[in-house]
Amino acid sequence: MAVVVDTLTPRPRHPEKAHRPDAPVLRKPDWIRVKAPVSRGYLETQRIVRANGLHTVCEEAGCPNICECWDKKHATFMIMGDTCTRACAFCNVKTGLPGALDAKEPAYVAEAVARLGLNHVVITSVDRDDLDDGGARHFAETIEAIRSAAPATTIEILTPDFLRKDGAIETVVAARPDVFNHNLETVPSKYLTVRPGARYFASMRLLQQVKELDPQMFTKSGIMVGLGEERNEVLQLMDDLRAADVDFLTIGQYLQPTRKHHAVMRFVTPDEFKAYETIAYAKGFLMVSASPLTRSSHHAGEDFARLRAARAAQQS
């Protein structure tokens, strides 16, 4: 008996979403629209990323700010491959069984950081539930490699939740990144449909634990709005983050990658974002970025400088 294998049919990017019914797509308001990425700076950043065989969350997640950031040679590097073990309803990163870690990747990332001449770099990753430590050691090695190749560069990490990975948080904190970011993504009531592989209070506990391990380390978290959350839920989430002593909050508009992803329930207006920002500062955050196009790593370098200045003013 002959078995015919169709090698010409590409594997779907999101196999777990392939049979979902199409979600409605709302027309974007004028304040959401961005320019196409065609600048010289964009192309130079793309060339350096490609030359080092790296992945960026800018591309994999379809970030709307890629033109602006890459034009300035700002890129958020995504380590541990381009395939995630989770299947979050909002995310455009590929889902599946990832390959083995590349032991040379930390050095490649460090080389790219040095060649781009970055003052501040953001390192994120896919979820790696298949690894015993969730990739914590790989994060630490990447931080160490950047410190060696570009000692003047400040380092911000955006980690997964390391769910059920004992010792992972300690490993990453010990490598001493300048900012430890872990995004809550949405309010607790939406986790089952938006972030089903995660647990709200586990993520909150992670952020709290970072501060317990190193009270001087800046912590950061972010959420998307427009997923059907209520205003009071967002305000309660702010209180939860402040109880965990989180320094920096980002709030941005959720944008639907494809019809198979969670629908945009509504577009939050710029005035509403401004109100969230005002309330968050009143609750005691050192830094707040709230706007339709806010993303965790958008303006990260400039925001880090403001974050340090805010702490210095608070302590003076």
Backbone hydrogen bonds, N-H to C=O, Kabsch-Sander energy under -0.5 kcal/mol:
donor,donor_aa,acceptor,acceptor_aa,energy
4,V,2,A,-0.6
5,V,3,V,-0.6
6,D,4,V,-0.5
7,T,5,V,-1.2
9,T,6,D,-0.5
17,K,14,H,-1.8
18,A,14,H,-0.7
18,A,15,P,-0.6
20,R,17,K,-1.7
23,A,259,R,-3.4
26,L,24,P,-0.5
32,I,29,P,-1.8
33,R,29,P,-0.5
33,R,30,D,-0.9
38,V,36,A,-1.3
43,L,39,S,-1.9
44,E,40,R,-2.2
45,T,41,G,-2.3
46,Q,42,Y,-2.4
47,R,43,L,-2.1
48,I,44,E,-2.0
49,V,45,T,-2.4
50,R,46,Q,-2.6
51,A,47,R,-2.6
52,N,48,I,-1.4
53,G,50,R,-1.6
54,L,49,V,-2.2
55,H,78,M,-0.5
57,V,76,T,-1.9
58,C,76,T,-0.7
60,E,56,T,-2.4
61,A,57,V,-2.2
62,G,59,E,-0.9
63,C,58,C,-1.9
66,I,63,C,-1.2
69,C,65,N,-2.6
70,W,66,I,-2.6
71,D,67,C,-1.8
72,K,68,E,-1.0
72,K,69,C,-0.7
73,K,70,W,-1.4
74,H,69,C,-2.8
75,A,73,K,-0.6
77,F,75,A,-0.7
77,F,122,V,-1.7
78,M,55,H,-2.8
79,I,77,F,-0.7
79,I,124,T,-2.8
84,C,94,K,-3.2
85,T,127,D,-1.6
89,A,194,V,-1.5
90,F,194,V,-0.7
91,C,88,C,-0.7
94,K,82,D,-0.7
95,T,13,R,-1.8
96,G,84,C,-2.4
103,A,101,L,-0.8
105,E,102,D,-1.7
108,Y,104,K,-2.0
109,V,105,E,-2.8
110,A,106,P,-2.2
111,E,107,A,-2.3
112,A,108,Y,-2.2
113,V,109,V,-2.5
114,A,110,A,-2.2
115,R,111,E,-2.5
116,L,112,A,-2.3
117,G,113,V,-0.8
118,L,113,V,-1.7
121,V,154,T,-2.4
122,V,75,A,-0.6
123,I,156,E,-2.8
124,T,77,F,-3.2
125,S,158,L,-0.7
126,V,79,I,-1.1
131,L,128,R,-1.5
134,G,131,L,-1.0
136,A,133,D,-1.4
139,F,135,G,-2.0
140,A,136,A,-2.3
141,E,137,R,-2.5
142,T,138,H,-2.0
143,I,139,F,-2.4
144,E,140,A,-2.5
145,A,141,E,-2.2
146,I,142,T,-2.2
147,R,143,I,-2.3
148,S,144,E,-1.6
149,A,145,A,-2.4
150,A,146,I,-3.2
153,T,150,A,-2.0
154,T,119,N,-2.7
156,E,121,V,-3.0
157,I,179,V,-2.6
158,L,123,I,-2.7
159,T,157,I,-0.5
159,T,181,N,-2.4
165,K,162,F,-1.9
166,D,164,R,-0.7
168,A,165,K,-1.9
171,T,167,G,-1.8
172,V,168,A,-1.9
173,V,169,I,-2.7
174,A,170,E,-2.1
175,A,171,T,-0.7
175,A,172,V,-1.0
176,R,173,V,-1.9
178,D,155,I,-2.0
179,V,155,I,-1.7
180,F,218,F,-2.9
181,N,157,I,-3.1
181,N,179,V,-0.6
182,H,220,K,-2.2
184,L,222,G,-0.8
185,E,222,G,-2.6
186,T,184,L,-1.8
190,K,187,V,-1.8
191,Y,188,P,-1.6
194,V,190,K,-2.8
195,R,190,K,-0.5
195,R,191,Y,-1.3
198,A,195,R,-1.8
203,S,199,R,-2.2
204,M,200,Y,-2.3
205,R,201,F,-2.2
206,L,202,A,-1.9
207,L,203,S,-1.8
208,Q,204,M,-2.0
209,Q,205,R,-2.7
210,V,206,L,-2.0
211,K,207,L,-1.4
212,E,208,Q,-1.7
213,L,209,Q,-2.3
214,D,210,V,-2.4
217,M,214,D,-1.8
218,F,178,D,-1.1
220,K,180,F,-1.9
221,S,248,F,-2.2
223,I,250,T,-2.2
224,M,185,E,-3.0
225,V,252,G,-2.4
233,E,230,E,-0.6
234,V,230,E,-1.5
235,L,231,R,-2.0
236,Q,232,N,-2.1
237,L,233,E,-2.2
238,M,234,V,-2.0
239,D,235,L,-1.7
240,D,236,Q,-2.3
241,L,237,L,-2.4
242,R,238,M,-2.3
243,A,239,D,-2.1
244,A,240,D,-1.1
245,D,242,R,-1.6
246,V,241,L,-2.4
247,D,219,T,-1.0
248,F,219,T,-1.6
249,L,287,M,-2.0
250,T,221,S,-2.0
251,I,289,S,-2.7
252,G,223,I,-2.0
253,Q,292,P,-1.6
254,Y,225,V,-2.8
261,H,258,T,-1.4
262,H,89,A,-2.4
265,M,226,G,-2.7
265,M,263,A,-0.7
266,R,226,G,-1.0
268,V,266,R,-0.6
273,F,269,T,-2.0
274,K,270,P,-2.3
275,A,271,D,-1.9
276,Y,272,E,-2.3
277,E,273,F,-2.4
278,T,274,K,-2.4
279,I,275,A,-2.3
280,A,276,Y,-2.7
281,Y,277,E,-2.3
282,A,278,T,-1.8
283,K,279,I,-1.5
284,G,281,Y,-1.3
285,F,280,A,-1.6
286,L,247,D,-1.4
287,M,247,D,-1.9
289,S,249,L,-2.4
291,S,251,I,-1.8
294,T,291,S,-1.4
298,H,295,R,-1.4
300,A,297,S,-1.5
303,D,299,H,-2.7
304,F,300,A,-2.2
305,A,301,G,-1.8
306,R,302,E,-1.8
307,L,303,D,-2.3
308,R,304,F,-2.4
309,A,305,A,-1.9
310,A,306,R,-2.4
311,R,307,L,-2.1
312,A,308,R,-2.4
313,A,309,A,-2.4
314,Q,310,A,-2.1
315,Q,311,R,-2.2
316,S,312,A,-1.0
